[in-house]
Amino acid sequence: MVDTILEGGLRIAEVLGSGTEQKDLSDVLGWQSMVLHRDISCGRCRRLITKGSCAFVGVGSPHARSVVICEGCKCEIEQS
C-alpha cells in the first residue's frame, strides 16, 4: 500500500513539477527524504534523479503542490 501511495505521489509531483527551473517553494513546510523507486526529474533543476538515489519530497500545506528535488537542490536551499 505504501508503494502504491508513494508511486502515485511521485507521478503527481512529476506532472506538477514540470515547468521552469527554480520553482517557487514558498508552500513547502519541510522536506522528507526518501529513496526513489524509479527515475524522476528534479522538480527544481530538472536533473535526472535515478532509481535507488536519495531525493526529497516537499511537505506543504493541505492544498500545496508536491515537489521532489535532488540532493544538490536541497543543499542549495539549506544554504540560502
NORDAZI-V377475 format. One record per residue. BURIAL is # if it has 24 or more other ideal C-beta (glycine too) atoms within 12 Angstrom, else .. Layout:
BURIAL / BURIAL
//
This chain:
. / . / . / . / . / . / . / . / # / # / . / . / # / # / . / . / # / . / . / . / . / . / # / . / # / . / . / # / . / . / # / . / . / # / . / # / . / . / . / # / # / # / # / # / # / . / . / . / # / . / . / . / . / . / # / # / # / # / . / . / . / . / . / . / # / # / # / # / # / # / # / . / # / # / . / . / # / . / . / .
//
